[in-house]
Amino acid sequence: MNEQFLFAMEVTLNGLMAGVLYALVALGFVLIYKASGIFNYAQGVMALFAALTLVGMMEGQVPFAHLINAMFGTDIHHFGWTVPALAAIVLTMGVMIFLAWAVNHFIFRHLVNQEPIILFMATIGLAYFLEGFGDLMWGADIRKLDVGLPQGINLWIDEITFNAFGYGFFIDNLDIVATVVAALLVVGLVVFSQYTKQGRALRAVADDHQAALSVGISLNFIWVLVWSIAGFVALVAGIMWGAKSGVQFSLSLIALKALPVLMLGGFTSIPGAIVGGLIIGVGEKLFEFLVGPLVGGATENWFAYVLALLFLVFRPQGLFGERIIERV
């Protein structure tokens, strides 16, 4: 079999894996937009903040150590112990739930019935606040995140493909884990929204806030719930991206890569986030492989946005989004 074709197959598989990581971030956007109509610009920073908190807890770092040392002239940085990965993940999830409550209590409950642009600007402010707060709390150093996830080439796939084609495919174990986790997340979220009382309440709030209030559904509870779930998704995304490329402040920029995913899949569709992520992941890898050498490379930086622009022109609601018709 032609070696170029086999390489293209390998690129496609790696694109699918990368697309799953994009989709993990996009899921957080979809969840909050479905429940409240808020486009949460801070979702990428939430993933960064969750990853910083997780690493800080695992290393036993003293929160706000730099601030404490500057104010009191001390030299403390760590408690002297470390926290197991699983316990640190549970503690970090507790922090993200508290963050969800704080965001709703101090920001969004005061902005009920405001214009969408005001809510969007509030999430921009939240993003910059969380980024600065994370820096102040845990420092700005690049950290290695190791929660025990397998990394490196999958030797089984490499051996199978080499025996079958004479060409071993390089597939990262971490990408395989991310794919499995994303699949379980989507199934879990669909089951939650379709078959639980809280999930049905969430869908009712998404359809009509006033009608949901009239039947006794608490908007505050639903919004705290959905921001908590989005925080959990951000934590999962932060773990996957942090384990892959290290915990650093550029991690917050993954939100920008999630935007084309949302435009393709639709802002209100959980399956659309996954499909959109896969399309973007495969598309940018294959485009770089086929067209990149002809135009000087680096097409992965802009391919997703050009594809999203085409969707905005010809199908603005995305593949799975709802068409909105307004009479004027």
C-alpha positions in Angstrom: 0.0 0.0 0.0 1.2 3.5 -0.9 3.2 5.0 2.0 1.7 8.5 1.5 -1.8 7.0 1.8 -0.8 5.2 5.0 0.7 8.4 6.4 -2.6 10.2 5.5 -4.5 7.5 7.5 -2.2 8.1 10.5 -2.7 11.9 10.2 -6.5 11.3 10.1 -6.5 9.2 13.2 -4.4 11.8 15.1 -6.7 14.5 13.8 -9.7 12.6 15.3 -7.8 12.4 18.6 -7.0 16.2 18.6 -10.6 16.9 17.7 -11.8 15.1 20.8 -9.7 17.5 22.9 -11.2 20.5 21.2 -14.6 19.0 21.8 -14.0 18.7 25.5 -13.6 22.5 25.8 -16.6 23.1 23.5 -18.8 21.0 25.7 -18.5 23.6 28.5 -19.6 26.3 26.2 -22.7 24.3 25.0 -23.8 23.4 28.5 -23.9 27.0 29.8 -25.4 28.4 26.6 -28.2 25.8 26.6 -29.2 26.6 30.2 -28.8 30.3 30.3 -28.2 31.7 26.9 -24.8 33.0 28.0 -21.8 32.5 25.8 -19.1 31.8 28.4 -15.9 33.3 27.1 -14.3 32.2 30.4 -14.5 28.5 29.7 -10.9 28.2 28.6 -9.7 30.1 31.6 -11.8 27.8 33.8 -9.9 24.8 32.3 -6.6 26.7 33.1 -7.7 27.5 36.7 -8.8 23.9 37.3 -5.5 22.6 36.1 -3.5 25.1 38.2 -5.5 24.2 41.3 -5.1 20.5 40.7 -1.3 20.8 40.3 -1.0 23.1 43.3 -2.9 20.7 45.5 -1.0 17.7 44.3 2.3 19.4 45.0 1.1 20.7 48.4 1.7 24.3 47.4 0.6 27.0 49.7 -2.0 29.2 48.0 -1.0 32.9 47.6 2.5 32.0 48.8 4.1 34.9 46.8 1.6 37.4 48.2 2.1 36.1 51.8 5.9 36.2 51.5 5.8 39.7 50.1 3.5 41.0 52.8 5.1 39.3 55.8 8.7 38.7 54.7 8.4 35.0 55.0 9.8 32.3 52.7 7.1 29.6 52.6 6.1 27.8 49.4 4.9 24.3 50.3 3.2 22.6 53.2 5.6 19.7 53.2 3.3 17.0 51.9 1.8 15.9 48.6 -1.8 14.9 47.8 -2.7 11.8 45.8 -4.0 12.5 42.3 -7.5 11.2 42.9 -7.9 13.1 46.2 -6.6 16.3 44.5 -9.1 15.8 41.7 -12.0 15.5 44.2 -10.8 18.6 46.1 -10.4 20.6 42.8 -13.9 19.7 41.9 -15.1 21.1 45.2 -13.3 24.3 44.3 -15.0 24.4 40.9 -18.4 23.9 42.5 -17.7 26.8 44.9 -16.6 28.9 41.9 -19.9 28.0 40.2 -21.8 29.2 43.3 -19.7 32.4 43.5 -20.1 33.3 39.8 -23.9 32.9 40.1 -24.2 34.7 43.5 -21.9 37.6 42.8 -22.4 38.2 39.1 -25.2 36.6 37.1 -28.1 36.7 39.5 -27.7 40.5 39.3 -27.8 40.4 35.5 -31.1 38.6 35.0 -33.0 39.8 31.9 -30.0 41.8 30.7 -29.0 41.9 27.0 -26.9 39.0 25.8 -24.0 41.4 25.0 -23.9 42.5 28.7 -23.8 38.8 29.8 -21.0 38.1 27.3 -19.0 41.1 28.5 -19.4 39.8 32.1 -17.8 36.5 31.1 -14.9 38.3 29.5 -14.4 40.1 32.8 -14.7 36.8 34.6 -12.0 35.3 32.3 -9.5 38.0 33.0 -10.3 37.9 36.8 -9.8 34.2 36.9 -6.5 34.4 35.0 -5.1 37.0 37.3 -6.5 35.2 40.4 -5.0 31.9 39.3 -1.6 33.7 38.8 -1.8 35.3 42.3 -3.0 32.0 43.9 -0.6 29.5 42.3 2.1 31.4 40.4 2.8 31.6 36.7 5.5 28.9 36.4 4.9 26.1 33.8 4.0 22.9 35.7 4.0 19.3 34.7 0.7 17.5 35.4 0.9 13.8 36.1 -2.2 12.1 37.3 -1.1 8.7 36.2 -2.6 8.8 32.6 -0.6 6.7 30.1 1.4 8.7 27.6 3.6 8.0 24.6 3.1 5.7 21.6 0.6 2.9 21.8 2.8 -0.1 21.0 -0.2 -2.4 20.4 -1.6 -0.1 17.6 2.0 0.4 16.3 2.5 -3.4 16.1 -0.9 -4.2 14.6 -0.6 -1.6 11.8 3.0 -2.5 11.1 2.1 -6.2 10.7 -0.9 -5.2 8.5 0.5 -2.5 6.3 4.3 -2.5 6.9 3.9 0.9 8.5 3.4 1.5 12.2 0.9 4.2 13.2 2.0 6.6 16.0 -1.0 7.1 18.2 -0.6 8.7 21.6 -2.0 6.8 24.6 -3.2 10.0 26.1 -5.2 10.8 23.0 -6.9 7.4 23.3 -7.8 8.1 26.9 -9.2 11.5 26.0 -11.3 9.9 23.4 -12.8 7.4 25.8 -13.3 10.1 28.5 -15.1 12.4 26.0 -17.3 9.5 24.8 -18.3 8.7 28.5 -18.9 12.4 29.2 -21.2 12.8 26.2 -23.2 9.6 27.1 -23.4 10.8 30.8 -24.6 14.3 29.9 -27.2 12.9 27.5 -28.5 10.5 30.1 -28.5 13.2 32.7 -30.4 15.7 30.6 -32.9 13.1 29.3 -33.6 10.9 32.3 -33.1 12.9 35.5 -35.3 15.4 37.2 -32.5 18.0 37.3 -31.7 17.4 33.6 -35.3 17.9 32.6 -35.4 21.1 34.7 -32.3 22.3 32.9 -33.9 21.7 29.5 -37.0 23.5 30.7 -34.9 26.5 31.8 -33.2 26.5 28.4 -36.5 26.6 26.6 -38.3 29.3 28.6 -37.1 30.9 31.9 -40.4 32.4 32.8 -42.3 29.1 32.2 -39.7 27.2 34.2 -40.2 29.7 37.1 -44.0 29.3 36.9 -43.8 25.6 37.6 -41.5 26.0 40.6 -38.0 25.5 39.1 -35.3 27.5 40.8 -33.2 29.3 38.3 -30.5 29.9 40.8 -30.2 26.2 41.5 -30.1 25.3 37.8 -27.5 27.9 37.0 -25.2 26.8 39.8 -25.8 23.2 38.7 -24.9 23.9 35.0 -21.9 26.1 36.0 -20.7 23.2 38.2 -21.1 20.7 35.4 -19.2 23.1 33.1 -16.6 23.4 35.8 -16.3 19.6 35.8 -15.9 19.5 32.0 -13.3 22.3 32.4 -11.4 20.2 34.9 -11.4 17.2 32.6 -10.2 19.3 29.7 -7.6 20.9 31.9 -6.3 17.5 33.0 -6.1 16.3 29.4 -4.5 19.4 27.9 -2.3 19.9 31.0 -1.0 16.3 30.8 -0.4 16.8 27.1 1.4 20.1 27.0 2.0 21.2 30.6 0.0 23.5 32.8 0.8 27.0 31.5 -1.2 30.2 30.9 -1.4 29.7 27.2 -3.8 26.8 28.1 -6.5 29.4 28.3 -6.2 30.0 24.6 -7.8 26.6 23.8 -11.1 28.4 24.2 -10.4 30.2 20.9 -9.9 26.9 19.1 -13.3 25.8 20.5 -15.1 28.6 18.8 -14.9 27.1 15.3 -16.0 23.8 16.8 -19.2 25.5 18.2 -19.9 27.2 14.9 -19.8 23.9 13.1 -21.7 21.8 15.6 -24.1 24.4 16.8 -24.2 26.3 20.1 -27.0 24.2 21.6 -26.0 20.7 20.7 -23.9 18.4 22.9 -23.4 15.8 20.0 -22.7 18.8 17.7 -19.7 19.8 19.9 -18.2 16.3 19.5 -18.9 16.1 15.7 -17.6 19.7 15.2 -14.4 18.9 17.2 -13.8 15.8 15.1 -14.3 17.8 11.8 -12.0 20.5 12.9 -9.3 18.1 14.2 -9.3 15.9 11.1 -9.7 18.9 8.7 -6.8 20.9 10.0 -4.5 17.9 10.1 -5.3 16.7 6.5 -5.3 20.3 5.2 -1.8 20.7 6.6 -0.7 17.4 5.2 -2.2 18.0 1.7 -2.1 21.7 1.2 0.4 23.0 3.8 3.6 22.2 1.8 2.1 24.1 -1.2 1.5 27.3 0.7 4.4 27.3 3.1 2.8 25.4 6.0 1.3 26.7 9.3 -2.2 26.2 8.0 -3.4 24.7 11.3 -3.4 28.2 12.8 -6.1 29.5 10.4 -7.9 26.5 8.8 -10.5 26.1 11.5 -11.5 29.8 11.4 -11.8 29.8 7.6 -14.0 26.7 7.8 -16.1 28.3 10.5 -16.5 31.5 8.4 -17.9 29.4 5.5 -20.4 27.9 7.9 -21.4 31.3 9.2 -22.1 32.4 5.6 -24.0 29.3 4.4 -25.3 27.6 7.6 -25.0 30.0 10.6 -26.9 27.6 13.0 -24.3 24.9 12.5 -24.8 21.3 11.6 -26.9 20.5 14.7 -28.0 23.9 15.9 -31.6 25.2 15.9 -32.6 27.6 13.2 -33.8 30.8 14.8 -36.4 32.8 12.9 -37.4 36.3 14.2 -40.1 38.5 12.8 -39.1 42.1 12.4 
